[in-house]
């Protein structure tokens, strides 16, 4: 198959799986649009992730979890053709890390899978969680369950593993289709978000620690009244 450009890939709508959407007119839809607009304006990603004044933390986390799921599904979709049982016999992130799947139902014990199967199980599981209206209420009249934040931690921890696999094993493909800036931006956004609300612990983030130190160098947001003017 000939290489196709990254934008071409997207314009054909060849996504890995259908995107979950927010219904226009809902609060979560406008939060989602707000988050998207801040991103395209190219402002500091470290500031973009902060909870806007007057917004509910759970709503802010819900829209981000769904957006990250959609974006990571798209990113994996760009390499999935190259991620097979032959190329990726285990779900590893370099020689030091191997992930085992466990869902408490079908796989009660941590089970080894080739990466494509592991990622399919992972994405199906995340999709089932975010489509479960008890966990992710569609209407803002319905409160979030008490278990919402712990569930989001688990989802984000697992989604991070897709970044680990893509970066460590399929980065050549990402570069070949010109998607590197896009993937890096998505990763940085994800990283700043999970650190801002302490949603993934640093031990889990270890496999990409060096790369993170390299690409996540945005300045911490400075207070409005800062007198820090280095050129004067
Ligand atoms: Zn792979």
py3Dmol code that shows the C-alpha trace and the ligand (Angstrom):
import py3Dmol

protein = """\
ATOM      1  CA  UNK A   1       0.000   0.000   0.000  1.00  0.00           C
ATOM      2  CA  UNK A   2       1.287   3.447  -0.914  1.00  0.00           C
ATOM      3  CA  UNK A   3       1.931   5.853   1.914  1.00  0.00           C
ATOM      4  CA  UNK A   4      -0.855   8.330   2.290  1.00  0.00           C
ATOM      5  CA  UNK A   5      -0.512  11.684   3.945  1.00  0.00           C
ATOM      6  CA  UNK A   6      -1.730  12.167   7.453  1.00  0.00           C
ATOM      7  CA  UNK A   7      -4.333  14.796   6.536  1.00  0.00           C
ATOM      8  CA  UNK A   8      -5.518  12.676   3.646  1.00  0.00           C
ATOM      9  CA  UNK A   9      -5.907   9.810   6.064  1.00  0.00           C
ATOM     10  CA  UNK A  10      -8.143  11.952   8.243  1.00  0.00           C
ATOM     11  CA  UNK A  11     -10.106  13.530   5.438  1.00  0.00           C
ATOM     12  CA  UNK A  12     -11.085  10.053   4.281  1.00  0.00           C
ATOM     13  CA  UNK A  13     -12.545   9.534   7.717  1.00  0.00           C
ATOM     14  CA  UNK A  14     -10.720   6.245   8.006  1.00  0.00           C
ATOM     15  CA  UNK A  15     -10.915   6.055  11.749  1.00  0.00           C
ATOM     16  CA  UNK A  16     -10.096   3.073  13.881  1.00  0.00           C
ATOM     17  CA  UNK A  17     -13.577   3.048  15.371  1.00  0.00           C
ATOM     18  CA  UNK A  18     -16.574   5.368  15.470  1.00  0.00           C
ATOM     19  CA  UNK A  19     -16.005   8.458  17.553  1.00  0.00           C
ATOM     20  CA  UNK A  20     -18.078   9.110  20.583  1.00  0.00           C
ATOM     21  CA  UNK A  21     -19.680  12.497  20.217  1.00  0.00           C
ATOM     22  CA  UNK A  22     -21.211  14.998  22.585  1.00  0.00           C
ATOM     23  CA  UNK A  23     -24.720  16.162  21.792  1.00  0.00           C
ATOM     24  CA  UNK A  24     -24.772  19.782  20.586  1.00  0.00           C
ATOM     25  CA  UNK A  25     -26.493  22.072  23.061  1.00  0.00           C
ATOM     26  CA  UNK A  26     -25.301  20.221  26.130  1.00  0.00           C
ATOM     27  CA  UNK A  27     -22.838  21.665  28.610  1.00  0.00           C
ATOM     28  CA  UNK A  28     -20.377  18.926  27.835  1.00  0.00           C
ATOM     29  CA  UNK A  29     -20.547  19.726  24.152  1.00  0.00           C
ATOM     30  CA  UNK A  30     -19.638  23.359  24.817  1.00  0.00           C
ATOM     31  CA  UNK A  31     -16.822  22.332  27.168  1.00  0.00           C
ATOM     32  CA  UNK A  32     -15.546  19.994  24.472  1.00  0.00           C
ATOM     33  CA  UNK A  33     -15.664  22.819  21.909  1.00  0.00           C
ATOM     34  CA  UNK A  34     -13.948  25.156  24.361  1.00  0.00           C
ATOM     35  CA  UNK A  35     -11.159  22.638  24.918  1.00  0.00           C
ATOM     36  CA  UNK A  36     -10.788  22.156  21.135  1.00  0.00           C
ATOM     37  CA  UNK A  37     -10.671  25.909  20.478  1.00  0.00           C
ATOM     38  CA  UNK A  38      -7.962  26.478  23.080  1.00  0.00           C
ATOM     39  CA  UNK A  39      -5.927  23.740  21.454  1.00  0.00           C
ATOM     40  CA  UNK A  40      -6.111  25.114  17.930  1.00  0.00           C
ATOM     41  CA  UNK A  41      -5.178  28.612  19.077  1.00  0.00           C
ATOM     42  CA  UNK A  42      -1.775  27.189  19.939  1.00  0.00           C
ATOM     43  CA  UNK A  43      -1.657  28.414  23.502  1.00  0.00           C
ATOM     44  CA  UNK A  44       0.397  26.804  26.236  1.00  0.00           C
ATOM     45  CA  UNK A  45      -0.882  23.274  26.786  1.00  0.00           C
ATOM     46  CA  UNK A  46       0.110  23.390  30.428  1.00  0.00           C
ATOM     47  CA  UNK A  47      -2.428  26.209  30.966  1.00  0.00           C
ATOM     48  CA  UNK A  48      -5.069  24.741  28.672  1.00  0.00           C
ATOM     49  CA  UNK A  49      -5.633  21.755  30.954  1.00  0.00           C
ATOM     50  CA  UNK A  50      -6.479  23.850  34.016  1.00  0.00           C
ATOM     51  CA  UNK A  51     -10.069  23.741  35.220  1.00  0.00           C
ATOM     52  CA  UNK A  52     -11.891  26.834  33.891  1.00  0.00           C
ATOM     53  CA  UNK A  53     -13.436  28.969  36.589  1.00  0.00           C
ATOM     54  CA  UNK A  54     -16.959  27.924  37.485  1.00  0.00           C
ATOM     55  CA  UNK A  55     -16.748  24.525  35.802  1.00  0.00           C
ATOM     56  CA  UNK A  56     -17.260  21.210  37.539  1.00  0.00           C
ATOM     57  CA  UNK A  57     -14.160  19.069  37.836  1.00  0.00           C
ATOM     58  CA  UNK A  58     -16.051  15.873  36.928  1.00  0.00           C
ATOM     59  CA  UNK A  59     -17.419  17.444  33.739  1.00  0.00           C
ATOM     60  CA  UNK A  60     -13.958  18.677  32.792  1.00  0.00           C
ATOM     61  CA  UNK A  61     -12.472  15.237  33.358  1.00  0.00           C
ATOM     62  CA  UNK A  62     -15.309  13.486  31.495  1.00  0.00           C
ATOM     63  CA  UNK A  63     -14.878  15.548  28.312  1.00  0.00           C
ATOM     64  CA  UNK A  64     -11.125  15.049  28.373  1.00  0.00           C
ATOM     65  CA  UNK A  65     -11.337  11.288  28.885  1.00  0.00           C
ATOM     66  CA  UNK A  66     -13.690  10.988  25.907  1.00  0.00           C
ATOM     67  CA  UNK A  67     -11.569  13.308  23.741  1.00  0.00           C
ATOM     68  CA  UNK A  68      -8.381  11.439  24.587  1.00  0.00           C
ATOM     69  CA  UNK A  69     -10.049   8.132  23.819  1.00  0.00           C
ATOM     70  CA  UNK A  70     -11.093   9.422  20.373  1.00  0.00           C
ATOM     71  CA  UNK A  71      -7.709  10.930  19.590  1.00  0.00           C
ATOM     72  CA  UNK A  72      -5.707   7.924  20.786  1.00  0.00           C
ATOM     73  CA  UNK A  73      -7.974   5.598  18.771  1.00  0.00           C
ATOM     74  CA  UNK A  74      -7.181   7.703  15.714  1.00  0.00           C
ATOM     75  CA  UNK A  75      -3.449   7.632  16.411  1.00  0.00           C
ATOM     76  CA  UNK A  76      -3.424   3.870  16.892  1.00  0.00           C
ATOM     77  CA  UNK A  77      -5.501   3.595  13.711  1.00  0.00           C
ATOM     78  CA  UNK A  78      -2.613   5.114  11.765  1.00  0.00           C
ATOM     79  CA  UNK A  79      -0.233   2.331  12.839  1.00  0.00           C
ATOM     80  CA  UNK A  80      -2.626  -0.581  13.383  1.00  0.00           C
ATOM     81  CA  UNK A  81      -1.838  -2.051   9.997  1.00  0.00           C
ATOM     82  CA  UNK A  82       1.777  -2.370  11.121  1.00  0.00           C
ATOM     83  CA  UNK A  83       0.971  -3.733  14.558  1.00  0.00           C
ATOM     84  CA  UNK A  84       0.379  -7.461  14.135  1.00  0.00           C
ATOM     85  CA  UNK A  85       0.791 -10.651  16.107  1.00  0.00           C
ATOM     86  CA  UNK A  86       4.043 -11.174  14.199  1.00  0.00           C
ATOM     87  CA  UNK A  87       5.555  -7.714  14.716  1.00  0.00           C
ATOM     88  CA  UNK A  88       4.320  -7.261  18.273  1.00  0.00           C
ATOM     89  CA  UNK A  89       4.030 -10.622  20.022  1.00  0.00           C
ATOM     90  CA  UNK A  90       3.671  -9.009  23.421  1.00  0.00           C
ATOM     91  CA  UNK A  91       2.157  -5.753  24.650  1.00  0.00           C
ATOM     92  CA  UNK A  92       5.442  -4.246  25.561  1.00  0.00           C
ATOM     93  CA  UNK A  93       6.851  -0.811  25.985  1.00  0.00           C
ATOM     94  CA  UNK A  94      10.507  -1.497  25.385  1.00  0.00           C
ATOM     95  CA  UNK A  95      12.378  -4.408  26.995  1.00  0.00           C
ATOM     96  CA  UNK A  96      11.548  -3.426  30.580  1.00  0.00           C
ATOM     97  CA  UNK A  97       7.775  -3.223  30.470  1.00  0.00           C
ATOM     98  CA  UNK A  98       5.162  -5.755  29.514  1.00  0.00           C
ATOM     99  CA  UNK A  99       1.466  -5.209  30.121  1.00  0.00           C
ATOM    100  CA  UNK A 100      -0.956  -8.013  30.945  1.00  0.00           C
ATOM    101  CA  UNK A 101      -4.704  -7.734  30.435  1.00  0.00           C
ATOM    102  CA  UNK A 102      -7.181  -8.268  33.244  1.00  0.00           C
ATOM    103  CA  UNK A 103     -10.793  -7.109  33.243  1.00  0.00           C
ATOM    104  CA  UNK A 104     -12.296  -8.872  36.252  1.00  0.00           C
ATOM    105  CA  UNK A 105     -14.794 -10.722  34.053  1.00  0.00           C
ATOM    106  CA  UNK A 106     -13.522 -12.686  31.103  1.00  0.00           C
ATOM    107  CA  UNK A 107      -9.880 -12.375  32.128  1.00  0.00           C
ATOM    108  CA  UNK A 108      -9.783 -12.597  35.886  1.00  0.00           C
ATOM    109  CA  UNK A 109      -6.038 -13.130  36.026  1.00  0.00           C
ATOM    110  CA  UNK A 110      -3.452 -10.930  34.296  1.00  0.00           C
ATOM    111  CA  UNK A 111      -3.131 -12.471  30.825  1.00  0.00           C
ATOM    112  CA  UNK A 112      -0.487 -11.961  28.144  1.00  0.00           C
ATOM    113  CA  UNK A 113      -1.668 -10.995  24.639  1.00  0.00           C
ATOM    114  CA  UNK A 114       0.030  -9.860  21.454  1.00  0.00           C
ATOM    115  CA  UNK A 115      -0.150  -6.039  21.306  1.00  0.00           C
ATOM    116  CA  UNK A 116      -2.961  -5.744  18.716  1.00  0.00           C
ATOM    117  CA  UNK A 117      -5.262  -8.011  20.760  1.00  0.00           C
ATOM    118  CA  UNK A 118      -4.346  -6.254  23.992  1.00  0.00           C
ATOM    119  CA  UNK A 119      -5.049  -2.850  22.474  1.00  0.00           C
ATOM    120  CA  UNK A 120      -8.348  -4.046  20.980  1.00  0.00           C
ATOM    121  CA  UNK A 121      -9.425  -5.350  24.416  1.00  0.00           C
ATOM    122  CA  UNK A 122      -8.289  -2.101  26.020  1.00  0.00           C
ATOM    123  CA  UNK A 123     -10.110   0.165  23.552  1.00  0.00           C
ATOM    124  CA  UNK A 124     -13.292  -1.955  23.707  1.00  0.00           C
ATOM    125  CA  UNK A 125     -13.174  -1.767  27.481  1.00  0.00           C
ATOM    126  CA  UNK A 126     -12.702   2.028  27.510  1.00  0.00           C
ATOM    127  CA  UNK A 127     -15.466   2.458  24.952  1.00  0.00           C
ATOM    128  CA  UNK A 128     -17.830   0.372  27.095  1.00  0.00           C
ATOM    129  CA  UNK A 129     -17.034   2.529  30.136  1.00  0.00           C
ATOM    130  CA  UNK A 130     -17.597   5.872  28.424  1.00  0.00           C
ATOM    131  CA  UNK A 131     -20.802   4.637  26.775  1.00  0.00           C
ATOM    132  CA  UNK A 132     -22.118   3.469  30.139  1.00  0.00           C
ATOM    133  CA  UNK A 133     -24.468   6.279  31.127  1.00  0.00           C
ATOM    134  CA  UNK A 134     -24.345   5.301  34.790  1.00  0.00           C
ATOM    135  CA  UNK A 135     -20.618   6.020  34.795  1.00  0.00           C
ATOM    136  CA  UNK A 136     -20.616   8.873  32.244  1.00  0.00           C
ATOM    137  CA  UNK A 137     -24.029  10.534  32.600  1.00  0.00           C
ATOM    138  CA  UNK A 138     -25.246  12.137  29.378  1.00  0.00           C
ATOM    139  CA  UNK A 139     -27.341  14.785  31.118  1.00  0.00           C
ATOM    140  CA  UNK A 140     -25.834  17.227  33.601  1.00  0.00           C
ATOM    141  CA  UNK A 141     -28.932  16.648  35.795  1.00  0.00           C
ATOM    142  CA  UNK A 142     -27.632  13.166  36.531  1.00  0.00           C
ATOM    143  CA  UNK A 143     -24.835  13.191  39.102  1.00  0.00           C
ATOM    144  CA  UNK A 144     -21.575  11.385  38.499  1.00  0.00           C
ATOM    145  CA  UNK A 145     -21.173   8.220  40.585  1.00  0.00           C
ATOM    146  CA  UNK A 146     -18.720   8.204  43.503  1.00  0.00           C
ATOM    147  CA  UNK A 147     -16.550   5.801  41.560  1.00  0.00           C
ATOM    148  CA  UNK A 148     -16.163   8.212  38.647  1.00  0.00           C
ATOM    149  CA  UNK A 149     -12.662   9.526  39.418  1.00  0.00           C
ATOM    150  CA  UNK A 150     -11.189   6.081  40.244  1.00  0.00           C
ATOM    151  CA  UNK A 151     -12.641   4.779  36.963  1.00  0.00           C
ATOM    152  CA  UNK A 152     -11.133   7.696  35.026  1.00  0.00           C
ATOM    153  CA  UNK A 153      -7.760   7.004  36.617  1.00  0.00           C
ATOM    154  CA  UNK A 154      -7.964   3.437  35.397  1.00  0.00           C
ATOM    155  CA  UNK A 155      -9.030   4.501  31.894  1.00  0.00           C
ATOM    156  CA  UNK A 156      -6.232   7.068  31.596  1.00  0.00           C
ATOM    157  CA  UNK A 157      -3.634   4.649  32.964  1.00  0.00           C
ATOM    158  CA  UNK A 158      -4.645   2.163  30.289  1.00  0.00           C
ATOM    159  CA  UNK A 159      -4.831   4.728  27.463  1.00  0.00           C
ATOM    160  CA  UNK A 160      -1.314   5.814  28.354  1.00  0.00           C
ATOM    161  CA  UNK A 161      -0.124   2.304  27.480  1.00  0.00           C
ATOM    162  CA  UNK A 162      -1.254   2.823  23.889  1.00  0.00           C
ATOM    163  CA  UNK A 163       1.034   5.879  23.717  1.00  0.00           C
ATOM    164  CA  UNK A 164       3.842   3.750  25.178  1.00  0.00           C
ATOM    165  CA  UNK A 165       3.390   1.072  22.545  1.00  0.00           C
ATOM    166  CA  UNK A 166       2.996   3.487  19.626  1.00  0.00           C
ATOM    167  CA  UNK A 167       5.987   5.619  20.615  1.00  0.00           C
ATOM    168  CA  UNK A 168       8.334   2.753  21.363  1.00  0.00           C
ATOM    169  CA  UNK A 169       7.369   0.307  18.631  1.00  0.00           C
ATOM    170  CA  UNK A 170       5.751   2.279  15.809  1.00  0.00           C
ATOM    171  CA  UNK A 171       7.300   5.697  15.847  1.00  0.00           C
ATOM    172  CA  UNK A 172       8.912   5.145  12.433  1.00  0.00           C
ATOM    173  CA  UNK A 173       5.449   4.819  10.923  1.00  0.00           C
ATOM    174  CA  UNK A 174       4.237   7.976  12.680  1.00  0.00           C
ATOM    175  CA  UNK A 175       7.206   9.869  11.260  1.00  0.00           C
ATOM    176  CA  UNK A 176       6.715   8.354   7.780  1.00  0.00           C
ATOM    177  CA  UNK A 177       3.185   9.731   7.470  1.00  0.00           C
ATOM    178  CA  UNK A 178       4.140  13.115   8.932  1.00  0.00           C
ATOM    179  CA  UNK A 179       2.025  12.654  12.041  1.00  0.00           C
ATOM    180  CA  UNK A 180       4.787  13.234  14.575  1.00  0.00           C
ATOM    181  CA  UNK A 181       3.782  16.833  15.534  1.00  0.00           C
ATOM    182  CA  UNK A 182       0.166  15.760  15.915  1.00  0.00           C
ATOM    183  CA  UNK A 183       1.024  12.756  18.100  1.00  0.00           C
ATOM    184  CA  UNK A 184       3.418  14.817  20.210  1.00  0.00           C
ATOM    185  CA  UNK A 185       0.784  17.496  20.764  1.00  0.00           C
ATOM    186  CA  UNK A 186      -1.777  14.907  21.762  1.00  0.00           C
ATOM    187  CA  UNK A 187       0.715  13.267  24.105  1.00  0.00           C
ATOM    188  CA  UNK A 188       1.724  16.573  25.705  1.00  0.00           C
ATOM    189  CA  UNK A 189      -1.905  17.522  26.210  1.00  0.00           C
ATOM    190  CA  UNK A 190      -2.591  14.126  27.793  1.00  0.00           C
ATOM    191  CA  UNK A 191       0.505  14.310  29.983  1.00  0.00           C
ATOM    192  CA  UNK A 192      -0.204  17.832  31.304  1.00  0.00           C
ATOM    193  CA  UNK A 193      -3.810  16.878  31.918  1.00  0.00           C
ATOM    194  CA  UNK A 194      -3.098  13.745  33.963  1.00  0.00           C
ATOM    195  CA  UNK A 195      -0.384  15.556  35.962  1.00  0.00           C
ATOM    196  CA  UNK A 196      -2.587  18.600  36.612  1.00  0.00           C
ATOM    197  CA  UNK A 197      -5.188  16.439  38.385  1.00  0.00           C
ATOM    198  CA  UNK A 198      -2.802  13.682  39.489  1.00  0.00           C
ATOM    199  CA  UNK A 199      -4.756  11.054  37.558  1.00  0.00           C
ATOM    200  CA  UNK A 200      -1.886   8.741  36.563  1.00  0.00           C
ATOM    201  CA  UNK A 201       0.936   8.108  38.989  1.00  0.00           C
ATOM    202  CA  UNK A 202       4.516   8.738  37.990  1.00  0.00           C
ATOM    203  CA  UNK A 203       5.448   5.050  38.194  1.00  0.00           C
ATOM    204  CA  UNK A 204       3.048   4.316  35.307  1.00  0.00           C
ATOM    205  CA  UNK A 205       4.534   7.167  33.277  1.00  0.00           C
ATOM    206  CA  UNK A 206       8.043   5.759  33.585  1.00  0.00           C
ATOM    207  CA  UNK A 207       8.324   4.017  30.162  1.00  0.00           C
ATOM    208  CA  UNK A 208       8.157   7.404  28.401  1.00  0.00           C
ATOM    209  CA  UNK A 209       9.984   9.380  31.081  1.00  0.00           C
ATOM    210  CA  UNK A 210      12.937  10.458  28.938  1.00  0.00           C
ATOM    211  CA  UNK A 211      10.829  11.350  25.941  1.00  0.00           C
ATOM    212  CA  UNK A 212       8.454  13.299  28.193  1.00  0.00           C
ATOM    213  CA  UNK A 213      11.340  15.296  29.664  1.00  0.00           C
ATOM    214  CA  UNK A 214      12.393  16.078  26.112  1.00  0.00           C
ATOM    215  CA  UNK A 215       9.073  17.185  24.636  1.00  0.00           C
ATOM    216  CA  UNK A 216       7.147  18.543  27.656  1.00  0.00           C
ATOM    217  CA  UNK A 217       9.089  21.718  28.206  1.00  0.00           C
ATOM    218  CA  UNK A 218       6.301  24.277  28.127  1.00  0.00           C
ATOM    219  CA  UNK A 219       6.765  26.915  30.786  1.00  0.00           C
ATOM    220  CA  UNK A 220       4.607  26.711  33.868  1.00  0.00           C
ATOM    221  CA  UNK A 221       1.863  29.287  33.584  1.00  0.00           C
ATOM    222  CA  UNK A 222       2.924  32.556  35.179  1.00  0.00           C
ATOM    223  CA  UNK A 223       0.550  34.514  37.394  1.00  0.00           C
ATOM    224  CA  UNK A 224      -1.222  37.444  35.690  1.00  0.00           C
ATOM    225  CA  UNK A 225       0.532  40.074  37.773  1.00  0.00           C
ATOM    226  CA  UNK A 226       3.943  38.600  37.156  1.00  0.00           C
ATOM    227  CA  UNK A 227       6.714  41.174  36.988  1.00  0.00           C
ATOM    228  CA  UNK A 228       8.969  38.653  35.311  1.00  0.00           C
ATOM    229  CA  UNK A 229      10.119  40.510  32.178  1.00  0.00           C
ATOM    230  CA  UNK A 230      13.442  38.965  31.213  1.00  0.00           C
ATOM    231  CA  UNK A 231      14.251  41.430  28.422  1.00  0.00           C
ATOM    232  CA  UNK A 232      14.136  44.539  30.554  1.00  0.00           C
TER     233      UNK A 232
END
"""
ligand_1 = """\
1
ZN
Zn 2.581 -2.971 17.752
"""
view = py3Dmol.view(width=600, height=400)
view.addModel(protein, "pdb")
view.setStyle({"model": 0}, {"cartoon": {"style": "trace"}})
view.addModel(ligand_1, "xyz")
view.setStyle({"model": 1}, {"stick": {}})
view.zoomTo()
view.show()
